[in-house]
Amino acid sequence: MNRHMIPLVIFAALLLLFWVGLGLNPKIIPSPLIGKEAPKFEVPELHEPQKMVNNEMLKGQVTLFNVFASWCIACRQEHHHLLKLQRQGFNLVGLNYKDEKQDALMYLRQLGGDPYTMIGFDYKGDVGIEWGVYGTPETFVIDKKGIVRYKHTGPLYREVIEKELIPLIRKLEQEP
Amino acid sequence: MKAIVGLFIVMSMLISSSTYALKAGVPLDFKDAEHEELYNDMLHELRCTVCQNQSIAGSNAALADDLRGHLYKMVKEGANEQEIKTFMVDRYGEFVLYRPSFDSSTYLLWIGPFLLLLLGGTVLVLNVRSRKKINSSSDLTAEESELLANSLGSKKEKK
């Protein structure tokens, strides 16, 4: 190889590095929970505070665990996707994170309904800490055994739902 | 009036004890200096995952308030540095530590700069050596060299 080619090769390598590196989103932090059992928690249900929602209730069927709040603007963007997922027959469990009950109820009314089978009311945000929540909305996929298999940080959008979420759920449904 | 003020104080105490959130810079009570030091050290070791270039010491994000509260609670309950780090890493990943542990996913992060230094140093040494060779191997004959030296010398003398 010609000596004068060396700077060109280095330049090309840098270009590739920056191309890939700058394309990554630094806000997306890989979750250490993936492959592990869903964290333990128990909080009152939002609509029926006398009932409790806990991690055991995530077992038995493939579940989408979605963290949302009425103050979270990005949550509004994904809400119609959640409603659609519910209509398609998927099981959604919500976690209302650091919110006021009345605000949360109004939020669900305003945005066209409640897509969740049940909603944990995490007033203090302790459950959020257990789940490593740092940027609502966050969506976890929990398999039948209660193992966390996937996490999406930020609002869900069509491409992610169709190319990642639904294929994964279909696959997990085949597992015992 | 006094009763109302008293009630207000009691209520605000109740509220602050029922939640873990702790604002930045709020003065806190510690059992001893060791606990206080641990708390302050950890504040600067832990990254706020919302505002990624701030430690939880100075961040005003709501999550940082919560994490400070949790940290304070853990320190009060006698947790050591390793237990606190494990608690945070189990939930937020290695990213939460400003100095992540040395394992397979962080080798490049830790060794990278030294590798680059080694690479740069090697290139530098090779370059200097090849230049030395050029300088020492001259095409001039002995006569020419002498003439060159003389003329350079005479120039200097003229000055």
Chai-1 contact restraints between the chains, C-beta under 6 A:
chainA,res_idxA,chainB,res_idxB,connection_type,confidence,min_distance_angstrom,max_distance_angstrom,comment,restraint_id
A,I29,B,G93,contact,1.0,0.0,6.0,A-B,restraint_1
A,I29,B,F95,contact,1.0,0.0,6.0,A-B,restraint_2
A,P30,B,G93,contact,1.0,0.0,6.0,A-B,restraint_3
A,P32,B,G93,contact,1.0,0.0,6.0,A-B,restraint_4
A,K124,B,T19,contact,1.0,0.0,6.0,A-B,restraint_5
A,G125,B,D66,contact,1.0,0.0,6.0,A-B,restraint_6
A,G132,B,R91,contact,1.0,0.0,6.0,A-B,restraint_7
A,G132,B,Y92,contact,1.0,0.0,6.0,A-B,restraint_8
A,Y134,B,T49,contact,1.0,0.0,6.0,A-B,restraint_9
A,Y134,B,V50,contact,1.0,0.0,6.0,A-B,restraint_10
A,Y134,B,L63,contact,1.0,0.0,6.0,A-B,restraint_11
